Amino acid sequence: MKAKSPEPIEIGSPKLPIPQEAFDWYDEYAHGIIDRRTFIARLSSLTAAGFSVPILLNQLMPNYALAEQVSFNDPDIKAQFKKFDSPAGHGQGRGYLVTPRPIEGQAPTVLVVHENRGLNPYIKDVARRLAKAGFIAFAPDALHPVGGYPGNDDEGRALQRSLDRAKIEQDFIAAAKFLKQIERGNGKLGAVGFCFGGYIVNLLAATLPTELDAGVPFYGTPAAKELRKNIRSPLLIQLGELDGRVNATWPEYEQDLKAVEVDYAMHMYAKANHGFHNDSTSRYDEANADLAWSRTLTFFKQHLDH
């Protein structure tokens, strides 16, 4: 069943939409720019306008029951966990591998990269959606060295911050190489990522230019400037109009892509927040998410399915 956008919060009558500043504060909190105490204090400033902090928190924080679009029991896919070697990272990684069933011949592969909190249920569902569309999808968990995603996003963020960032990046590079060579794959590798995962897709394009065949970063910042000259992979860049933090990095990144003649397209989704594809929170924008996902599948089929 397709996930639905969360309803606006109801405080008396009529229903009140969540203020944009609350989304902006949540983005700052989720990315470690402000701490939880500051986040709650800012939300408290909205109580005079008729908003309740508990209700706002309930709407802003993920509800992963909303995010399942493809069940792990779906007969058209097979889901399992696989480990891979990561000698330059944490030594070993682990990810969620989902394959179409049955695979006739070989299938293109897509690495799915989570946000800054580990392999949560939303990202697993994205991997299942890709498998349902005919791709072999692999979603590594950066938190494997510390026991994996803990089932709670706040704890997941803290755990991911505790790990060596350079080693996490090497783990995803190793995962991409593992997937590129996986049995029943056709040798074509794509990558899609969200937020931190979008950054990782940009990083893979800059560090694996001959191995990544197509990249789709959703609201991700670019790789370090000195690396961008290496990019050769076609990119489909997905941005939300209201995501000022990430969008501020785009003009310079675009100039660097043009300088090395990268085949890229950027779509800016009107009135969409950072995280608009994530259907477990009130930032979810169903129309824009559906359009962005349709473009993603078309892009991957164009570059990987041959």
MINURO-504701 format. One record per residue (C-alpha): z, x, y; residue in one letter. Coordinates in steps of 0.1 Angstrom, whole numbers, padded with zeros to 4 digits, always signed. Each point is the difference from the previous one (the first is absolute). Layout:
! residues N
ZXYa...
! end
This chain:
! residues 306
+0000+0000+0000m-0009+0013+0034k+0030+0009+0022a+0005-0020+0031k+0010+0011+0035s+0037-0005+0006p+0008-0031+0021e+0012+0005+0036p+0038-0001+0002i+0015-0034+0008e+0028-0001+0026i+0004-0035+0010g-0033-0016+0011s-0027+0011+0005p-0005+0030-0023k+0002+0033+0018l-0024+0029-0007p+0015+0034-0006i-0003+0019+0034p-0023+0030+0000q+0028+0023+0010e+0018-0008-0032a-0030+0012-0020f-0002+0031+0021d+0037+0008-0005w-0004-0005-0037y-0029+0025+0000d+0022+0025+0018e+0029-0006-0024y-0023+0002-0031a-0014+0033+0012h+0034+0016+0008g-0006+0000+0038i+0032-0021+0005i+0029-0004-0024d+0012-0033-0015r+0028-0005+0026r-0024+0003+0029t-0025-0024-0018f+0028-0026-0005i+0012+0004+0036a-0036-0006+0013r-0004-0031-0022l+0034-0012+0014s-0015+0000+0035s-0022-0029-0011l+0028-0024-0009t+0001-0013+0036a-0035-0013-0006a+0011-0019-0030g-0006+0025-0028f+0025+0008-0028s+0002+0037-0011v+0005-0010-0037p-0031-0023+0001i-0021+0027+0018l+0011+0026-0026l-0009-0024-0028n-0035-0004+0015q-0006+0036+0009l+0012+0016-0032m-0023-0001-0031p+0001-0028-0025n-0019+0014-0030y-0002-0034-0017a-0027-0008+0025l-0021+0030-0008a-0011-0006-0036e-0036-0010+0000q-0008+0014-0035v+0026-0002-0028s+0006+0031-0021f-0005-0024-0029n-0036-0008+0012d-0022+0002-0031p-0028+0018+0020d+0021+0031+0007i+0023+0024-0018k+0029+0016+0020a+0021+0030-0011q+0017+0030+0014f-0015+0035-0003k+0014+0035+0009k-0020+0028+0014f+0006+0037+0007d+0006+0010+0036s+0006+0038+0000p-0001+0004+0038a+0021-0031+0006g+0031-0012-0019h-0013+0013-0034g-0008-0035-0014q-0010-0033+0014g-0001-0035-0014r-0021-0030+0010g-0011-0035-0008y-0033+0000-0018l-0020-0033-0002v-0033-0003-0017t-0025-0029-0004p-0001-0015-0035r-0023+0006-0017p-0017+0030+0016i-0037+0000-0008e-0011+0036+0003g+0017+0017+0029q+0016-0013+0032a+0006+0014+0035p+0035+0011+0009t+0022-0007+0030v+0032+0017+0009l+0025-0025+0017v+0025+0016+0024v+0032-0018+0009h+0018-0001+0034e+0030+0021+0009n+0024-0016-0026r-0014+0006-0034g-0019-0020-0025l+0011-0036+0008n-0013-0032-0015p-0026-0006+0027y-0017+0033-0007i+0001-0006-0037k-0017-0033+0006d-0027+0017+0021v-0007+0022-0030a-0003-0031-0022r-0024-0016+0025r-0023+0030-0002l+0000+0000-0038a-0008-0037+0001k-0030+0009+0021a-0012+0026-0025g+0016+0033+0011f+0024+0023-0018i+0029+0001+0024a+0029+0025+0001f+0030-0004+0023a+0023+0030-0001p+0037-0003+0010d+0011+0028+0024a+0036-0008-0010l-0005+0010-0037h+0019+0032+0006p+0031-0020+0011v-0002-0027-0026g-0028-0022+0014g-0001-0029+0024y+0036-0013+0001p-0009-0037+0004g+0010+0000+0036n-0022+0010+0030d+0029+0014+0021d+0011+0022-0028e-0036+0009-0008g-0006+0012+0035r+0032+0021+0000a-0010+0016-0034l-0035+0008+0012q+0014+0016+0032r+0022+0021-0022s-0029+0016-0018l-0021+0030+0011d-0030-0015+0019r-0023+0028-0010a+0008-0005-0037k-0006-0037+0003i-0034+0008+0014e-0007+0023-0029q+0010-0026-0024d-0026-0024+0013f-0026+0027+0000i+0008+0007-0036a-0001-0037-0008a-0035-0003+0016a-0012+0029-0022k+0016-0016-0031f-0017-0033+0007l-0034+0016+0007k-0001+0013-0036q+0016-0029-0017i-0014-0013-0033e-0024-0029+0005r-0005+0008+0037g-0035+0006+0013n+0010+0031+0019g-0001-0018+0034k+0033-0001+0019l+0011-0023+0028g+0034-0003+0018a+0016-0028+0019v+0034+0003+0017g+0022-0019+0024f+0020+0015+0029c+0013+0033-0015f-0025-0006-0027g-0027-0003+0026g+0010+0034+0013y-0002+0014-0036i-0036-0014-0003v-0009+0018+0032n+0016+0031-0014l-0019-0002-0033l-0032-0003+0019a+0009+0032+0018a+0013+0020-0030t-0023-0013-0028l-0033-0004+0018p-0022+0005-0030t+0022-0021-0024e+0008-0031+0021l-0031-0022+0000d+0014-0028+0022a+0032-0006+0020g+0015-0031+0015v+0030+0007+0022p+0019-0031+0012f+0018+0007+0033y+0005+0037-0009g+0003+0029+0023t-0025+0029-0004p+0006+0033-0018a+0009+0031+0020a-0026+0008+0026k-0009+0034-0015e-0009-0017-0033l-0023-0027+0013r-0030+0023+0003k-0001+0000-0039n-0005-0038-0003i-0032-0010-0018r+0010-0032-0018s-0012-0034+0013p+0029-0019+0017l+0007-0036+0007l+0028-0001+0025i+0020-0032+0003q+0022-0005+0031l+0020-0029+0015g-0004-0007+0037e+0038-0002+0007l+0008+0032-0018d+0003+0022+0031g+0017+0029-0017r-0028+0007-0025v-0028-0011+0023n+0010+0026+0025a-0012+0026-0025t-0034-0015-0005w-0021+0012+0030p+0006+0037-0007e-0005-0005-0038y-0033-0018+0007e-0012+0029+0021q+0009+0024-0028d-0019-0021-0026l-0030-0001+0022k+0001+0037+0005a-0005+0006-0037v-0023-0030-0004e+0021-0019-0025v-0013-0033-0012d+0027-0024+0012y+0006-0035+0013a+0030-0013+0018m+0011-0036+0001h+0026-0012+0025m+0015-0033-0011y+0008-0024+0029a+0037-0009+0006k+0010+0018-0032a+0032+0021-0003n+0006+0032-0019h+0003-0011-0036g-0022-0030+0003f-0013+0003-0035h+0035+0000-0016n+0005-0036-0011d+0037+0004-0006s+0010-0001+0037t-0006-0022+0030s-0023+0027+0014r-0025-0012-0026y-0032-0014+0016d-0018-0018-0028e-0034-0003+0016a-0001+0036+0012n+0014+0012-0033a-0026-0018-0020d-0028+0013+0022l+0013+0036-0002a+0004-0002-0038w-0035-0015-0004s-0014+0029+0021r+0021+0025-0021t-0015-0013-0033l-0035+0000+0013t+0004+0036+0014f+0014+0013-0034f-0028-0017-0019k-0025+0016+0023q+0013+0035-0004h+0016+0000-0035l-0018-0024-0022d-0029+0021-0011h
! end
